[in-house]
Every structure is written in C-alpha cells, then in structure tokens.
Amino acid sequence: MADWRLTSCCGHQQIAFIATVGAFIFVILALWRTPILDPFKLITVFLHEASHATACKLTCGKVEGMEVTADEGGVTHTRGGYQWFILPAGYLGSSFWGMVLVISSTNSITLRIAAALLIISLVVVLIIAKNWFLRFLCLGFITFLIVIWILQETVLKVVRPLRYTILFMGVMNCLFSVYDIYDDLISRRVHSSDAEKFANICPCPCNGVGWGVIWGFISFIFLLASVYLGLVILS
C-alpha cells in the first residue's frame, strides 16, 4: 500500500532519488548557458511543440507540421481545434511530460514504457517534421535512446544509464518550461508568445504576463509533484 504521507521517508532508494534530482538540478543550472545542454534543450522544445500538436488532435484539429530550430525556437502548424486548449498545452504539456518522465524513472517497467513511447513519438514527429533540423534531432535522439537502452540491458545493468537519462530529461524538461515561461513572458515579454495569444482570446482581465505567472506556477507544481510521487512510489 502506498505511503502517501511519507511516514517512512526516507529510505536508501528515496535518499538516492532526492540526491540525484538535486544533483541534476545543480548541473542543469550550472551549465544552462553552455552548449553542453543544447541537445536536451532542443528535445524540450520538441516536447513543447508535441504538446501543442497533441492538444490540437484531441480537440479534433489538424496538425499540418512541426518545426524546431537550432536557436531553440519552434512552431506547430495547426488548423482548427480548440485554441483555449492548444495554446496553454505547450508550456503546461511539456511540464507534464517532464513529470511523467521523472516518475517513470522510478520503476524498471515504467522506465522502459516511457523510453519506448518517447522513441515512438520521435518517429511520428520525424514523419511530420517540416524542417531538416527537426528530422536530424529526432534521428539523433532515437539513436541515442536505443544505444543507451541496449547498454543498460547488456553491459551496464548495474549503472542503469537509461534510468538516469530519462530522469535527467524529466528534470530538464520541468526546469526548462519554468525558465522558458519566465524568459518569454515575464523578463522580456515576447508579444508573439502563446500567453499573449491566449490573453487576446480570453475575456479574463489578465494579460500575457499574468498568464505567464500562472502557467509558471503550475509548471513548478508539476516539478514538485514529480518528486513527491517519486518518493511515494519508492516508499
């Protein structure tokens, strides 16, 4: 039975989980403006755009293509669908998927399922991609994940590189979403951002910055929830 109150926290696995997440947060923040993290930043941009595409399909719209560029920009071309759902889905969806990846890393079965679904989603995007950079990005990460998976199943069973890769990607995605919201909507206010577009169609008395604060808070909650749920699973 799950220990939702974490009365038995913290065991060896839970301490290791907290320490790993903390170490990843430190490494990500320390290396944020270095090119070392660029591939992982780009995969978070991919998840941002994939979330727009998913929201579009769920609201009966049509996805006409996706683009991700080397400067960490991206766009999803959609037609139809419910914009009230599609516009917030980029920031909040990428935070949600980050949470899913963090939680999935705590169990060997869910870890493999998450890796498989991520590979499948990359293959789908490879098919609908509108630019060659996104195609190469998808091919690169598909190859990377397959190689890491094979290493975990063969010569690196004890090290479990796939687990730490998925966990790192989850933490990175949650942090990137919060930072991206702050950078685009609060610190420099990009007027073509999703929040500004959302403010234009929403009758609520809240501008793009206001929606940025709200979405940033929700994204941070996703990060905290992922750590909490991970501790519950490991209890």
Steps between C-alpha positions, in 0.01 A plus 500: 500500500635843401629718781339826388602680819860384463506394864784258429711750302776483434648165406813435296319512165314817591817676616675395179206631296497839676879528473494417129223751423686764704826425319327524162343835594843633604669374180223638278509845662882508498523405133185680384673744264756253368464302176519173697129514577390613154385153381287456814359852470400422145323181604299706750405736218390190309281390793357853519399488135384138528268609782345763272454232234344255746257763628406583143424135416303452824276794406440367148744736328757416233877514551658621176861484616755574772828690497786526750797725427857509630434823694255309724201635312209295381157518344213259447276562200141413586159550345181493702485360849426683824749783549417535869644151540773510235679822608567411868587141404853590389633626833279292727520190283879497496502538881252214525716275281801596711310384807406174325864433410618564858236267644562235233870485591415352843387161365667266250175426314373858474853608408498275195146605408596869520811444286300304243225764481759776467665314211162444332406868537835600348432270204155658450649851511773388262224426249313831539806724551513806276873572524816290476634615835205342681543182294869474598410577863246217503738255335778595742289448812344179368850362447618634837212342694532164323875485568451594867222241529716224350789590733270477803371159396847360430825635645378781730220332697632626833556859383152521339579780254148498350347577839726797561454625144120498531518660846737771373272572205202524735672746737638696205157526342335625820773761559511610137125557493514723809800690362347532154181645647704753701722589203224533239218639708640686800860620456480616137137437399495352150179637347459200270509258794227248573399694813453825309288319241304334778440837670355633174230231485432476873241743644667479843672824614848351473774588249776278365726564799221400735443175316877446500508524879204261530649248256844530663350425841316196363819377331690530828222302671554225241868485598420476871229242432741284302743487795220427748347223288844354439557477876159337547576237236837426659357477854 
